[in-house]
Every structure is written in C-alpha cells, then in structure tokens.
Amino acid sequence: MILLNPGPVTLSERVRRSLLNPDLCHREPEFFDLQDEIRTRLLAVHDLDPAKWTAVLLTGSGTAAVDSMIASLPHQQARVLVLENGVYGERIAQMCAQYRIAHETLKGAWLAAPDTGQVKQRLTRGGFTHLAVVHHETTTGRLTDIHALGRVCAAHGVQLLIDGVSSFGAEAIDFAGEDLATLTAVAATANKCLHGAPGLAFVITRRAALTQAVNRTYYLDLARLARSQDQRNTPFTPAVQACYALAEALREYQQQGGRAARFQRYAALAEQVRLGLKELGIDPVLPPQESSVVLRAYHLPRGISYPVLHDALKADGFVIYAGQGDLSRTLFRISTMGEITPDDIRRLLRSFRHLSQTEKQGVSR
Ligand SMILES: Cc1ncc(COP(=O)(O)O)c(C=O)c1O
C-alpha cells in the first residue's frame, strides 16, 4: 500500500529494516549513543549551533511535541497570540486554554492566507510576548509565510513558536536569518518529512529559552527532558525502535542531499500530481505558490464523493486523505511525503483516469 496521507509515511526499505535491530535497554550506553546521534542529526538539518540550539526528543506523535513546546516555553508572564487558520492552529489555542496560558487567537478563514497586517496590528497594540503559528497548515496544504511573520515578531521583540510538524525537513526555515531573529522553537515529528516511523517527536529550541521554561506538564516538561538528554539520560522509557528508525531515516536524509533535495523531490512529485489531475479537470484548492510541496488539497471531482474516491484508490493500492471539518464534503488531500516515486504517481493518475472514465460511462448510460 502506498501512503499518500500526511503521515505516517511509506518507509524506505532500509528504514523499515532498521526497526528489526536488536532489542535495546534504554539505560545502556548504546541507547544514549543512538539518542545523541539523533539529536545531533536533527540540529544538522538546519546546520544549527549546538551551543545555542538543542533538539529535545519526545516519545509520542507530533501533537506531543507541540504540546510540550506550548506547555513549557511561554514563561509565567507570557501572553501568546495564536494564529488560527485550520485544525492545528485551533489545537494550539486549545492547549493554551488548557494550561491557562494568557492568550488571544487571531482567527482566519481556513482557505484564506493569514493576514500579516492584522498580526502587526495586534502586536503593535502590545502586551504579547509570543506568537504561535502553524508553518504548514495541513488542513488545507497552506504554507504560512513564517519569514514575513518573523519580521513582524522581530520588530516587536515577540518570540515565535512554530508548529513545524508537517514542514520540518522539507520546507525552508531560515533559522540563521534576521527574519527569524526571535524564533524560539519549532515542534516537529519523525514520521512526516524526515521519513521515520511513528512514535517519536521533537522540539528544536533555543537553549536560552529553556532557562525560563515552566513545568505545566509532568510528562512533556521540555526543560526536564532537555536536561536529562544532555546528561545522556532519559526520564522515561522511549520508543526505542522508533529511535532506530529515525536515526536511519536521518542518515538516509543526509545521504540524499538534506533539506534542499527533499524539497525538490516533493516539489516535483506535487507538480506531477497537480498537472495530472488538471488533465482530468480536478483543480487544486490553493494555487501552488500558496501551497506547501508536502501536501496539496484538491476539489472532489463532480459527482464523486470522498468515500467512493477513497475506496476506489485504495483498491488500487493508494491511501489518500479526506478534508477535515466542513471541508470533508468538498475536498481531498494528497501528500507526497515518504518513499514515493514518480512511477507511483503515474500509477495513481492512471487510477484516477480509470475512475473518471467509469463515472462518465455510468452517467451516460
Ligand atoms: C501541522 C500539524 N500539526 C500537528 C499535527 C499532529 O500530529 P500527530 O497527528 O502526529 O499528533 C499534524 C498532523 O498531521 C500536523 O499536520
């Protein structure tokens, strides 16, 4: 089965095989070597200085990393502005509410681009210490311009917290540039653009931010996890097999050319899908320049419901993804993360063509 849903992704054979590495106790030096390697390789994705930045591993899905970042990094006097233009922005606002962190949300229509002007207005009014945004809002495939938002944050001395769960490793994040001078942390996961297995997530954070961190949660306390991992330790039992897979996926990632290569690979596959579907009269929901290369949303073909489309493609060996919320009735999503080849996409398009011909024959009968 080829997974075209936005994670977990289709694994490469070498990553899948790494899951069968020997059983390993997480209190032995061999595990800490593995943990150190993963943390070092995660920083290397963006060539980050380990004296200033740290990669903190968490056992859990992407939500665990976002949860840990939001629960831990806004300090006691923090006031967070949450940009909400989809399911994952909504989730960040819910986390702030649950941890009783002072916050406001700036809601935008799910299909519209976030309004940088409005963010500027809110930050100019003052009182905010952090802006929390989703880099790639997987709900619609929209890529938020974090660099434009970063400039606004930098101008107001506001720290930027990014949910990079479905973008880290493929889309650009200019950690070193002036635009992101106040970038504090990015939360992400092993089993999306990095092509690891599910079960591990991580937060890349400035070390300086950890000195002000607050322990609003026991298990996901980012500062404690960072301290423990820096001492070649771990407070809890990690997903050891998922660590094997992430280490192997990161070795493969680097050998394949790192972030730029992954971006190019996804971009080519995403365009192959878009152009192929266009020939069948299936249009993207967002123009390509507003979309990520990771996932794109498409209007459902006229007369074909999502369950019919899903089941027909699944019978041919492909899993696609529904829209979320109200969008489930009007769109479907295709992600090109994972071990996907141009040949897989050619076969996918053949399945679409076949389905559309069958539907036309049904209508004309
Ligand atoms: C942007 C974004 N944030 C958070 C999540 C949550 O990740 P998980 O389902 O791994 O907890 C997802 C999942 O697709 C996502 O796309």
The ligand as a Tripos MOL2 file, in Angstrom:
@<TRIPOS>MOLECULE
LIG
   16    16     1     0     0
SMALL
NO_CHARGES

@<TRIPOS>ATOM
      1 C1          0.7010   20.8610   11.2960 C.3       1 LIG1
      2 C2          0.4000   19.7040   12.1750 C.ar      1 LIG1
      3 N1          0.4940   19.8540   13.4980 N.ar      1 LIG1
      4 C3          0.2450   18.8340   14.3370 C.ar      1 LIG1
      5 C4         -0.1400   17.5940   13.8600 C.ar      1 LIG1
      6 C5         -0.4090   16.4860   14.8110 C.3       1 LIG1
      7 O1          0.4690   15.4430   14.6130 O.3       1 LIG1
      8 P1          0.1430   13.9620   15.1640 P.3       1 LIG1
      9 O2         -1.0970   13.5120   14.4800 O.co2     1 LIG1
     10 O3          1.3600   13.2150   14.7750 O.co2     1 LIG1
     11 O4         -0.0350   14.1000   16.6290 O.co2     1 LIG1
     12 C6         -0.2570   17.3920   12.4860 C.ar      1 LIG1
     13 C7         -0.6680   16.0930   11.9430 C.2       1 LIG1
     14 O5         -0.8800   15.9130   10.7760 O.2       1 LIG1
     15 C8          0.0270   18.4790   11.6290 C.ar      1 LIG1
     16 O6         -0.0710   18.3150   10.3010 O.3       1 LIG1
@<TRIPOS>BOND
     1     1     2 1
     2     2     3 ar
     3     2    15 ar
     4     3     4 ar
     5     4     5 ar
     6     5     6 1
     7     5    12 ar
     8     6     7 1
     9     7     8 1
    10     8     9 2
    11     8    10 1
    12     8    11 1
    13    12    13 1
    14    12    15 ar
    15    13    14 2
    16    15    16 1
@<TRIPOS>SUBSTRUCTURE
     1 LIG1         1 GROUP 0 **** ****
